[in-house]
């Protein structure tokens, strides 16, 4: 936090307590008096003795106390004097400084600000002023990636990602909710989607090797303005959600690669159900057995090529033709015809989407 700001606070607190006061913050001593010789001589000793919040230490005519939260000393407050009144004053001083510090950090902390930008909680008129105040450039190239890990491992993921992206002035690691961590990554101007995919792949490999947990990554579009970060974050989140339903075998999903899945995800489930009812005889999709479904998926993977599909499945060409004829009888769609294949492919995706949202049907 700004030492200039805190210096003014310390001077005001001196008037309130009626005695010299000070605070040791970020290895710098901010005080309301000029002679520091006595404190400098015992500074290392004071830092050792006040390594825990609330621990009081008296030496060289001053009373010191560690201040902070969660068992970690963030600063050391001190007042002149060694009497009982000094101990009371230094405790009050510590509480005052902690409250002021937390308010300042919340107001000026870059992580909190960027998180509010991602969640679209910043008014457009305030965005420029805030970024200027926090010295965050607005016109650089960035992308948002959302990393999803098993519940309960998000803090471990944050700690690991903080080591992967150590430049906290350019890259931001932000906990969104349980299991989801957003990464705002600054990119070089000539970076492409392929370059971002490489970064995501490297991240996934690191998470798998170091944390050994299931992880998936959604990638938003590359943006060149701070105000568009919320859009990139929403896209990364949609990529994760759509990938979970429609591309379950892909741990890395890019919004730009979602294709028709992106459209399906945004449709009301009532329209999706109506589409299935209109295209197929009721229950026809459910009559297809597992072997037939696998055959259809492989047929689509091989771009409707009968010969190549039969080789991949190790079945005779006539066996494959028989299975496709069976699908046509059950559904009325000939998957060897491009238009029918499109309808069936979309229908399968819609069905998976509906099954993933049973409470909405």
C-alpha positions in Angstrom: 0.0 0.0 0.0 1.1 3.7 -0.4 3.6 4.7 2.3 2.8 8.3 1.6 -0.9 7.6 2.4 0.1 5.7 5.6 2.5 8.4 6.8 -0.4 10.9 6.9 -2.5 8.3 8.9 0.4 7.8 11.4 0.7 11.6 12.1 -3.1 11.8 12.8 -2.9 8.8 15.1 -0.1 10.5 17.1 -2.4 13.3 17.9 -5.1 10.9 19.0 -2.8 9.0 21.3 -0.8 11.9 22.5 2.5 10.1 22.1 4.9 9.1 19.3 3.6 6.1 17.3 4.7 4.2 14.2 4.3 1.1 12.1 6.8 -1.2 10.4 5.2 -2.1 7.1 6.8 -3.9 4.1 10.2 -3.7 5.8 9.9 0.1 6.0 9.3 2.0 9.2 6.7 4.8 9.1 6.6 6.9 12.2 5.6 10.2 13.7 9.0 11.2 15.1 12.5 11.7 13.7 14.9 9.8 16.0 14.9 6.2 14.9 18.2 5.1 16.4 16.8 3.2 19.4 14.4 1.2 17.2 16.9 0.5 14.4 19.2 -1.2 17.0 16.6 -3.8 17.9 14.7 -4.0 14.6 15.6 -7.6 13.9 14.8 -8.7 17.4 11.4 -6.9 17.3 10.5 -8.7 14.0 11.3 -12.0 15.6 9.4 -11.4 18.8 6.4 -10.0 17.0 6.2 -12.7 14.3 2.6 -13.6 15.3 -0.4 -11.2 15.4 -1.2 -10.0 18.9 2.2 -10.7 20.4 3.5 -7.7 22.5 7.1 -6.9 23.0 8.6 -4.2 25.2 12.2 -2.9 24.6 14.3 0.3 24.5 11.4 2.5 25.8 8.9 1.3 23.2 6.0 -1.2 23.2 5.6 -3.2 20.0 2.8 -5.5 18.8 2.4 -7.7 15.7 -0.7 -7.0 13.5 -2.4 -9.1 10.9 -4.9 -11.8 10.2 -4.9 -15.6 9.8 -1.9 -16.1 12.0 0.4 -14.0 9.8 2.0 -10.7 10.8 1.5 -8.1 8.1 2.9 -5.1 10.1 4.3 -4.2 13.5 2.7 -1.2 15.4 4.6 0.5 18.2 4.1 3.4 20.7 6.6 5.2 22.9 6.5 3.9 26.5 6.7 0.7 28.4 3.8 1.1 31.0 0.4 -0.6 31.0 -1.1 2.4 29.3 1.3 1.9 26.4 0.3 -1.7 26.1 -3.4 -0.6 25.8 -2.6 2.1 23.3 -0.5 -0.2 21.1 -3.3 -2.7 21.0 -5.8 0.0 19.9 -3.3 1.3 17.4 -2.9 -2.2 15.9 -6.6 -2.6 15.5 -6.9 0.9 13.9 -4.0 0.2 11.5 -5.4 -3.2 10.5 -8.8 -1.7 9.8 -7.3 1.1 7.7 -4.9 -1.3 5.9 -7.7 -3.7 5.0 -9.9 -0.9 3.7 -7.0 0.5 1.6 -6.1 -2.9 0.2 -9.7 -3.6 -0.7 -10.1 -0.3 -2.3 -6.8 -0.3 -4.3 -5.9 -4.0 -4.6 -5.5 -4.9 -8.3 -6.7 -8.4 -7.9 -10.1 -7.3 -6.5 -10.4 -4.7 -9.2 -9.7 -7.1 -12.0 -12.1 -9.6 -10.5 -14.8 -7.0 -10.5 -14.0 -6.2 -14.1 -14.4 -9.9 -15.0 -17.7 -10.1 -13.2 -18.9 -6.9 -14.9 -19.2 -5.1 -11.5 -17.4 -1.9 -12.7 -19.3 0.9 -14.3 -17.9 1.8 -17.7 -17.4 5.4 -16.6 -15.3 4.3 -13.6 -13.1 1.8 -15.5 -10.7 4.3 -17.0 -10.3 6.3 -13.8 -9.6 3.1 -11.8 -7.1 1.6 -14.2 -5.3 4.9 -14.2 -5.3 5.0 -10.4 -3.9 1.5 -10.2 -1.5 2.0 -13.1 -3.0 -0.8 -15.1 -2.7 -0.3 -18.9 -6.0 -0.7 -20.7 -5.0 -1.1 -24.3 -2.8 -4.2 -24.1 -3.6 -7.7 -25.6 -5.0 -10.1 -23.0 -7.0 -13.4 -22.8 -9.0 -14.9 -20.0 -8.7 -18.6 -19.2 -10.8 -20.4 -16.6 -9.2 -23.4 -14.9 -11.6 -25.8 -13.2 -10.2 -28.3 -10.7 -11.8 -30.8 -8.3 -13.6 -29.0 -5.4 -11.3 -28.2 -2.5 -8.2 -27.9 -4.7 -8.7 -24.4 -5.9 -6.3 -22.8 -3.4 -3.6 -25.3 -4.3 -4.2 -24.4 -8.0 -3.9 -20.7 -7.2 -0.6 -21.1 -5.4 0.8 -23.2 -8.3 -0.5 -20.8 -10.9 1.1 -17.9 -9.0 4.5 -19.5 -9.5 3.8 -20.2 -13.2 2.8 -16.5 -13.7 5.0 -14.6 -11.3 4.6 -11.1 -12.9 1.7 -9.8 -10.9 1.8 -6.5 -12.7 0.8 -8.1 -16.0 -0.9 -11.4 -15.1 -3.7 -12.0 -12.6 -4.7 -15.2 -10.9 -8.2 -14.8 -9.4 -10.4 -17.2 -7.4 -13.9 -17.0 -8.7 -15.7 -19.7 -6.7 -15.0 -23.2 -5.4 -13.1 -25.1 -8.1 -12.8 -22.2 -10.6 -9.8 -20.0 -11.0 -9.6 -17.3 -13.7 -6.3 -16.3 -15.3 -6.0 -12.9 -17.0 -2.9 -13.4 -19.2 -1.2 -10.5 -21.0 -0.1 -11.5 -24.5 2.3 -10.2 -27.0 0.4 -8.3 -29.8 1.1 -11.0 -32.4 -0.1 -13.9 -30.3 -2.7 -16.1 -32.0 -5.3 -18.6 -30.7 -2.8 -21.4 -31.4 -0.3 -19.7 -29.0 -2.9 -19.5 -26.3 -3.7 -23.2 -26.8 0.0 -24.0 -26.2 -0.1 -22.0 -22.9 -3.2 -23.8 -21.8 -1.7 -27.2 -22.7 1.4 -26.4 -20.7 -0.7 -25.3 -17.7 -2.8 -28.5 -17.9 0.4 -30.6 -17.9 1.8 -28.7 -14.9 -1.5 -29.1 -12.9 -1.7 -32.8 -13.7 1.9 -33.5 -12.7 2.1 -31.3 -9.6 -1.4 -31.4 -8.2 -2.5 -34.8 -9.6 -6.2 -33.7 -9.8 -8.7 -33.6 -12.6 -8.6 -30.3 -14.4 -10.1 -28.6 -17.5 -9.5 -25.2 -19.1 -11.9 -22.9 -20.9 -10.4 -20.2 -23.2 -12.1 -16.9 -24.1 -11.3 -14.8 -27.1 -8.3 -12.5 -27.2 -9.2 -8.9 -26.4 -7.2 -5.7 -26.7 -9.2 -3.5 -24.3 -9.7 -3.8 -20.5 -13.4 -3.3 -20.8 -13.7 -6.5 -22.9 -12.2 -8.7 -20.2 -15.7 -9.5 -18.9 -16.7 -10.8 -22.4 -13.6 -13.0 -22.6 -14.3 -14.4 -19.1 -17.9 -15.2 -20.0 -16.7 -16.9 -23.1 -14.2 -19.0 -21.1 -16.9 -20.0 -18.7 -19.3 -21.0 -21.5 -16.4 -23.0 -23.1 -16.1 -25.0 -19.9 -19.8 -25.6 -19.6 -20.3 -26.5 -23.2 -17.2 -28.7 -23.2 -18.4 -30.5 -20.1 -21.6 -31.5 -22.0 -20.7 -31.8 -25.6 -16.9 -32.5 -25.6 -16.3 -34.4 -22.5 -13.1 -36.0 -23.8 -11.4 -32.6 -24.3 -9.8 -31.0 -21.2 -9.1 -27.8 -23.1 -12.0 -26.1 -24.8 -11.7 -22.8 -26.7 -14.8 -20.6 -27.2 -13.7 -20.0 -30.8 -13.8 -23.8 -31.4 -17.2 -24.6 -30.0 -19.0 -24.3 -33.3 -22.7 -25.2 -33.2 -22.4 -26.3 -29.6 -22.2 -22.6 -28.6 -25.6 -22.0 -30.3 -27.2 -25.1 -28.7 -26.0 -24.1 -25.2 -27.8 -20.7 -25.5 -31.1 -22.1 -26.6 -34.0 -22.6 -24.2 -34.5 -26.3 -23.3 -38.1 -26.1 -24.4 -37.1 -25.3 -27.9 -34.5 -28.1 -27.8 -37.1 -30.6 -26.8 -39.5 -29.4 -29.4 -36.8 -29.8 -32.1 -36.2 -33.5 -31.0 -39.9 -34.2 -31.0 -40.4 -32.7 -34.5 -37.4 -34.4 -36.1 -37.7 -37.9 -34.7 -40.4 -40.3 -33.9 -40.8 -40.2 -30.2 -38.3 -42.5 -28.5 -36.4 -43.3 -31.7 -33.1 -42.0 -30.4 -33.4 -44.1 -27.3 -33.9 -47.3 -29.4 -30.3 -47.1 -30.7 -28.0 -49.5 -28.8 -24.4 -48.7 -27.7 -22.9 -50.5 -30.6 -24.9 -48.4 -33.1 -24.0 -45.2 -31.3 -20.3 -46.0 -31.4 -20.6 -46.8 -35.1 -22.3 -43.5 -35.8 -19.7 -41.5 -33.9 -16.9 -43.2 -35.8 -18.8 -42.6 -39.1 -18.9 -38.9 -38.3 -15.2 -38.8 -37.3 -14.3 -40.3 -40.7 -16.4 -37.7 -42.6 -19.1 -40.1 -43.7 -16.6 -42.4 -45.4 -18.0 -45.9 -45.3 -14.8 -47.7 -46.3 -12.6 -45.8 -43.8 -15.1 -46.3 -41.0 -15.4 -50.0 -41.6 -11.6 -50.3 -41.4 -11.4 -48.4 -38.2 -14.2 -50.5 -36.6 -12.7 -53.8 -38.0 -16.0 -54.8 -39.5 -17.0 -55.7 -43.1 -18.3 -52.9 -45.3 -21.6 -54.7 -45.6 -22.0 -54.9 -41.8 -21.5 -51.1 -41.6 -24.1 -50.6 -44.4 -26.5 -52.8 -42.5 -26.1 -50.7 -39.3 -26.6 -47.5 -41.2 -29.8 -49.0 -42.8 -31.0 -49.9 -39.3 -30.5 -46.2 -38.2 -32.5 -45.0 -41.2 -35.4 -47.4 -40.4 -35.5 -46.2 -36.8 -35.0 -42.5 -37.3 -35.9 -41.8 -40.9 -32.5 -40.3 -41.5 -29.9 -41.7 -43.9 -26.6 -40.7 -42.4 -24.9 -41.2 -45.8 -26.7 -38.1 -47.0 -25.0 -34.9 -45.8 -28.2 -33.0 -44.8 -29.5 -36.0 -42.8 -26.1 -36.4 -41.2 -26.2 -32.8 -40.1 -29.7 -33.1 -38.6 -28.7 -36.3 -36.7 -25.4 -34.8 -35.4 -27.2 -31.7 -34.1 -29.9 -33.9 -32.5 -27.3 -35.9 -30.6 -25.8 -32.7 -29.3 -29.2 -31.4 -28.3 -30.0 -34.6 -26.5 -26.8 -34.5 -24.5 -27.5 -30.9 -23.6 -31.0 -31.8 -22.4 -29.7 -34.7 -20.4 -27.2 -32.4 -18.7 -30.1 -30.1 -17.6 -32.8 -32.5 -16.4 -34.3 -29.9 -14.0 -34.9 -27.5 -16.8 -36.9 -29.8 -19.1 
